[in-house]
Amino acid sequence: MMKRERIEKLQTKMKALDLDGFLVTSKENRQYLTGFTGTFGWVLVTQSSVYLMTDFRYIEQAQQQARGCKLVQFRQYAPVVTLRMLMEDLEVVTLGIESDRCTVEEFDLLANQVRRKAITPLKGFVEELRQIKDEDEIATIGRAEEIGDEAFAHVLKLIKPGMTEKEIAMELEFQMRRSGASGVSFDTIVASGKRSSMPHGVASDKKVEVGDFITMDYGCVYQGYCSDMTRTIALGKVDEKQETVYNLVRKAQEDALQAIKAGVTGSEIHAVAQNVFQDAGYGPFFGHGLGHSVGLEIHEEPRFSPRAEEIIQENTVISVEPGLYLPNWGGVRIEDLVVVKKDGCINLTHSPKELIIL
């Protein structure tokens, strides 16, 4: 169903820029505003109405999902021609577009139909609204993260020496689908032994061995929304250095979680974790941002990073994922997904974080 409150917020932003219309072409923003999950369609938002344009394949789906929108079917005309005709009928003169979602070719096609001077490219125009999640979104993301927790508990019963990283990934993904996920939110990362020093070590044919760290970073898509979590476990035994590195990562995350609240900047929270590593002499081995927002897409704004000066607002859903990566040795990452609140945060990830040795 069309999301009236979200549409009204977008129309307020449009009015401030004297826009008669705003064209939405991205799948995620289309779903956010209208509820339509089909893979093809454009949305034209005016100051008084919302038009969903799609083709024959999706008309019935659009009727069911996008109630409240006025439907326009692409017929023999190219989509840009249909758009021009609709704009003429509605007397839309000034049009905002998603500049960061539009290719050069698409822009040229659009400019050939609509006066170029009438087009206003805007980056992140809808995404800015998406940064703050409503109750329904938080509940949906929470269920997606719960599915990840269930997959972690499932795979712990199966991991044994000789199993490949790909087999572990397959078990995680299968369990998430069995629990209601429609797919994975990104390529599942399973990196063991020395390969765990690669932050994005996508699952390989390597077999896990006794003494390995095994880092599993994965997520699912549930009702259009993404989850994201990471746990690092050990197989068989660990040595003193492994315990030291693991405990440092866990402390960095715990300190960061304690510092999170609405009104702080992303760089401030990143620095909390970075300082733990710096003080212990491991600073150079943490080379990525502490976290990123999650929603209809797996990577959204705002972020926890050294350059993130944006104020984090209440009801932002964001990951907290410190890690240490030592080349030719291995690595550890622990990641939770949290909802930022006025005086702290609510953790949506409930899998245990003490060092698990299978």
Salt bridges, closest charged atoms under 4 A:
GLU5 OE2 - LYS9 NZ 3.75
GLU28 OE1 - ARG101 NH1 3.39
ASP55 OD2 - ARG57 NH2 2.72
GLU88 OE2 - ARG84 NH1 3.05
GLU127 OE2 - ARG101 NH2 2.74
GLU128 OE1 - LYS13 NZ 2.90
ASP134 OD2 - ARG6 NH2 2.66
GLU137 OE1 - ARG6 NH2 3.76
GLU146 OE1 - ARG143 NH1 2.56
GLU150 OE2 - ARG143 NH1 3.06
GLU165 OE1 - ARG195 NH1 2.38
GLU171 OE1 - HIS154 NE2 3.17
ASP205 OD1 - LYS166 NZ 3.35
ASP212 OD2 - LYS206 NZ 2.85
ASP217 OD2 - ARG333 NH2 2.87
ASP228 OD2 - HIS292 NE2 3.17
GLU254 OE2 - ARG250 NE 3.16
ASP255 OD2 - LYS251 NZ 3.05
GLU297 OE1 - ARG101 NH2 2.82
GLU297 OE1 - ARG130 NH2 3.00
GLU300 OE2 - ARG130 NH2 2.63
GLU300 OE1 - LYS133 NZ 2.80
GLU301 OE2 - ARG303 NE 2.98
GLU314 OE2 - LYS341 NZ 3.91
GLU321 OE2 - HIS292 NE2 3.17
GLU321 OE1 - ARG333 NE 3.90
ASP336 OD1 - ARG231 NH2 2.92
ASP336 OD2 - LYS353 NZ 2.50
